Amino acid sequence: MSASACDVMVIGAGVMGSAAAYALARRGVRVTAIDRWAPPHAHGSSHGRTRIIREAYFEHPAYVPLVRRAYHLWAELERLTGRPLFRRTGGLTLGAPDGVLVSGALRSAREHGVEHEVLDAHELKRRVPALAPPPGTVGVHEHRAGILFPERCVESLRAAAREHGAVLNTEERVLRWNASSGSVAVTTDRAVYQARRVILTPGAWLPRLAPALGVPLVVERQVIHWITPRKHPERVGARQLPVAIWEYAPGCMFYVIPDVGDGLKAALHHQGATVDPEEPLAQASHEEQAAVLSLVDRYLDDAAGIVSESAACLYTNTPDGHFVIDAHPGAPQVIVASACSGHGFKFAPAIGEALADIALGTSPVVDVAPFRLSRFAAGAPRA
């Protein structure tokens, strides 16, 4: 095997790894990023044609500064590449007033001054004719939310990284890494590399590449669907329908993304089966398609026509559903990132920037302390 050296090696070059490679390369760092496939690809968590970006973050207010930084960096990347990566549609979080979704969104919006409105069922129906909100439904409408185009985002990050000198290796599988006092040796199926720092962003393969993290990570299969509506297709287009997440039962959510050319996109958020990423992902079953169609039929008028296409992706979940961004507990020169629990894509350029800062020994622009591994220690406070 040949050997080569770099300042920082990134293992896993989907959206998070590509963002980290770009952030490092633009600072003049010698960076090599390796991916088992050729991004953008459909094997992990960085695909799906459209993704939601939102600011009134129901998961926790700690995410709001991070997503604001991501908005800025996505816009910067758009200007740099000349490619549209974001489409503003507005966003809705819908459900019972005291539900996890609505109460959490309002907490973040109020704590951080996010521009928003609270709408009742009548006003929701008046403004968004596609919706069929039951009485008592509340919607938090945020004006800045919208759609990211994931494959285009990954391509743009990689092109920008390459332009600044990053080496991006594809179809190369990492077998193992070994940290010593001065460097990290990374062995792949092609070569052995030496790096001063390593950033691990392999998504669903993180449990295999970092088994000694001290936190259990569960890989979950998620199925997404594109639906051709029965009638009024214009009502589910991006001009009329915001991105929307609905809590239809306590703690149970589904989301819809308006049609931008492939149909209305709809999926359950979580509730998928635990899987091994080394095994082929099962195709969507008729029962899975029917379950989502039933929710769409219940909450959107005339939108539940036929499922024209389905696909699968992977969520890599931490026990508390929050991210991991920290040094490996047994190897401080190895930085572990992601395990984004199904809601990380939107943050990628901000997380990539933070990873570059950590690798270079500087303080991140946005505080990522809430995502340290120490929170899983016995007796540690939870977010």
Secondary structure, DSSP 8 states (H G I E B T S, - for coil): -EEEEEEEEEE--SHHHHHHHHHHHTTT--EEEE-SS-SS-SSSSS-SS-EEE-SS-TT-GGGHHHHHHHHHHHHHHHHHH----EEE--EEEEE-TTSHHHHHHHHHHHHHT--EEEEEHHHHHHH-TTB---TT-EEEEESS-EEE-HHHHHHHHHHHHHHTT-EEE-S--EEEEEE-SS-EEEEESSEEEEEEEEEE--GGGHHHH-TTSSS--EEEEEEEEEEE-SS-GGGGBTTT--EEEEEEETTEEEEEE-BSSS-EEEEEES---B--TTS------HHHHHHHHHHHHHHBTT---EEEEEEEEEEEE-TTS--EEEEETTEEEEEEEE--TT--GGGHHHHHHHHHHHHHT---SS--GGG-GGGGSTT----
